[in-house]
Amino acid sequence: MNDLEEKKLIREATVADAKHLRDITAEQLGYEVSAELLAKQLEKLTADKENHFIRVYGSAVPMGYIHAELYESIYSEPMFNILGLAVAKGHENQSVGKALLLELEREAKRRNLWGIRLNSSDKRRQAHEFYAHLGYHSDKSQKRFLKML
């Protein structure tokens, strides 16, 4: 498949994708979320195109998705922060994730952003190899702290 054909398979996510994205998220990332919550968040975040980039790979049924937000801080230039990149079981190693990541990179360049950042659990060794293969490097190790309110 050439780049043009691949780009045709990448589209903006819609609320109609919620059930499939929920399944991919639970199965591949381990985040259990209701289809209702995912649909509500998807509707809100896809309306905010300035700050959120959410694309799926697949003309009808999503085979994967990427979600990134505009990341700005007082100590860095603006960049994208990947919040989720996942490929449905059975579609791994078919360049779905790569196509989605390259689409995000094109959008970052179009917006003149400084770069792309992401956090990846230390358990996701295959993901680390995937990102390294595409030119990403790990610059620190950290823990996440969370307090439910």
Secondary structure, 3 states (H helix, E strand, C coil): CCHHHHHHCEEECCHHHHHHHHHHHHHHHCCCCCHHHHHHHHHHHHHCCCCEEEEEECCCCCCEEEEEEEEEECCEEEEEEEEEEEECCCCCCCCHHHHHHHHHHHHHHHCCCCCEEECCCCCCHHHHHHHHHCCCCCCCCCCCCCCCC
